[in-house]
């Protein structure tokens, strides 16, 4: 493979995902942090799927639809 690819089966706010990115087990997660993470996922899923992993296009498309539908509560 010409480049490094990785796949993580984690939700937007999974405990293991949040802990890994923040480096803390028990610290509270702020609303602002979760909203930044949501926007990052929305950008990620708007990007086209590279041709060498075209097999995952249907799944990426479904995830893209899902994260685009998410809205923050007021």
N, C-alpha and C positions, 0 to 999 in steps of 0.2 A: 504494500500500500504506500502511496506517495505521501500521505499525511496521516496524522494521528486522529483517530475518530474514537469517540466514547459515547456510551449510552448509559443513562441512569434512569432507573424506574423509580422515580420519586415524585411525590406531589409537590405543589407549589410551597406548601408549608409543612412538609414532613419534618419531624423532630431531628432525624439524622442529617437531613439536608441543611436545616437552619443551624444546627450545632456545628457542622463542618465549616460553614462559611463564616460563622461568627466566633468560633473558638471557645464557646462557653456552653455548659450544660444547663445552668439554672437561671441565667440572666433573662429577664423578660424581653419579649420581642416587641418592638414598637410598631405602631400602625404605619408610620412612614417607611420603615424598613420593608414591611410586607408589600406596600404599594410600589416601592422601587423594584422589588423582586417581580411583582406582577407585570409591570411595564417591561422589564427585561425579557420575561417569557413571551409577552405579546410581540415584541420585536423579533425574537428568535423564531417564532413560528410563522412570521410573515415572510421570512427569507425563503428563497427557492431551495429545494432539496438538490444537493449535488448529484450529478449523473451516476457516480459510482455507488451511490446508495439509493438508487431510484426505487428499489423494492419497498422502502419504508414510506414513500410518498403518501399513500392512503392514510397511514396512521398519523403522520405529521399533519396532514390536512385536517383530520378529525380533532387532534389536539389544538390546532390553530383555531378552529371554530369554537372550541370550548373556552380557551383563554380569552378570545375576543368577546365572548358573552359575559365574562365576569365583570362585575361592577362593585365598587366599594360602597358600603353602607354609609349613609350620612350621619 
